[in-house]
Amino acid sequence: MSDKDFAKLMEIAKESIEASKKMSKKEAIASLNRAGILTKKGEFTKNYPALKAHSKRK
């Protein structure tokens, strides 16, 4: 990966982070659901047991 490619990925990541800060809870759950991380009910899918365990500790 070139420095130019890396810089572009970092720019996209920063934009995504800023966009996520403006999401409602419902929008965030929908986004994580589309990524396969959460179910529609907001529960972690079976592929993310570490995240599920971490969220229970809080």
N, C-alpha and C positions, 0 to 999 in steps of 0.2 A: 504494500500500500504506500502510495506516495504521500509526501507531506501535504500536498494539495488535497488529496482524497481525505486524509485525516482531518484537516481543517474544515472541510465541508461537512463531514460527519459530526464534528464537534458543534458546528453552527446549527445543524438540524437538531441535535440533542438539546442544546440550549433553548431553541425555539419550542421544542416539545415540552420541556420543563416549565417554561413560562405559560404555555397554553394550559398545562395541567393545573397550575395554580389558580386558574380562573374557572375551573370546572366545578359544577355542583356535585354533590355526593352521587346523585343518580347518574350523571354523565360519566363520572369516574368509574362507577361500577359497570356501566355499559361498555366502557373502553376496556377495562380489565376482563370483562366477559368475552368480548371479541377476540382478545389475545389468548383466551383459554386459561386464564389464571383464576377467575372467579365464575361461579355459577350465576344465573340470573337472580338468585336470592341473596347473592353477596357472600356465599361460602367459598372457601378455597377448593379448587378441584383436587383430585387425588394425586396429581403430579406435583403438588406443592406442599408436602407435609411439613417442611421446615417453616414455611411462612405461617401455616395453620398453627403450629406449636408456638411460634413466636407471638402471634396475635393473642393467644390465650393467656400468655404471661402478663399482659398489661391490664 
